Amino acid sequence: MKTKNYKIAIILLAATIVLSGPAAAQASESTTIYASLPAKIEVSIPPQYKDLQMNNCEPGKSASVAGGMEVKSNINWGLTVSGSTSSGHMIGSSGSPAHELRNPLSVRAQAPEGGPISIPGTSSSPPAAALLSNVGLGDYSEASAIELTFEQIFEWNDPADDGYQITVTLTATPA
């Protein structure tokens, strides 16, 4: 029996020597990770700011309506405004030929501040006007949405009409 215990002791001693021997040398390598993030601008008009209605319109006075838009951009950007009519003036729905208001619709931006500017029409040169320029990158949405005020001056010689309208296009472009 002493022989068996002796063999077990030798095997345990050999295992101890292998486990406590010098550690393997450490090796490492590195790699570089590249990415390309394209410039991106997103523009949206929240539902509550679509199809705006001016109220309390009277000859000899101006009326305004609050609007707004959201912009998300990872580059500096600017905002241009254009109108759907040839002159940039609101056009009435009744009468032939169609009549337009004497004064153009104007727009002003709050935070970032811009304007007021008159809305240019499709035959204007240029057909779009800059409202904001070199606005910093970021998320201008929800609580930080850009507030807009549209204002219209009405004159006594503007024909009465229940259907004056213009479509305003807001375009964000890289600064």
C-alpha positions, 0 to 999 in steps of 0.5 A: 500500500505504501507504493500506491500512496507514493505514486499518488504523491508523485502525480499530485506533485507533478500537477502542482508544478505544471499549474504553478509554472511560469504564465504564458506571455500576454499578446495583444493587437488593436484595430481602428474603427471608422464611421461616417455620419452623413449630414441630416436635417429633418423638418416637420410641422406638428399637427396643431400647426397645419391648416391655421385659421386667422381670426378677428380679421378686419379692414384697417387692422392686422391679424396674426396666428401662431404656428411652429415647426420642428427641426432636427439637424446634426449640422448648422442650418438655415430656414427659407420660406416660400409661398404657393401664389405667384405674388406671395399674397393670400388669394381669395376663393371667390371672384373671377378672376381670383383676387389677392390681398394688397399686402403680403403675409409676413412671418417671424420666428422666435428662439431662434429669432428671425424676421419678420419677412414677407412671404415671397411668391412663385414669381418672386426673385428669388422665390424663397426668403431666408428667415433663419441662418446659421442655426446650430445643430440640435433637436428643435422639437417638442418643448424646443420647437421653433415658434412662428407667427404669421401676420396679415395686414388687411386694407379697406380695399381688400375684397371681402372673401371667406376663403383667402389662403396661401400655402407656406413652405418652410425649407431647412438647408445646410448653412 
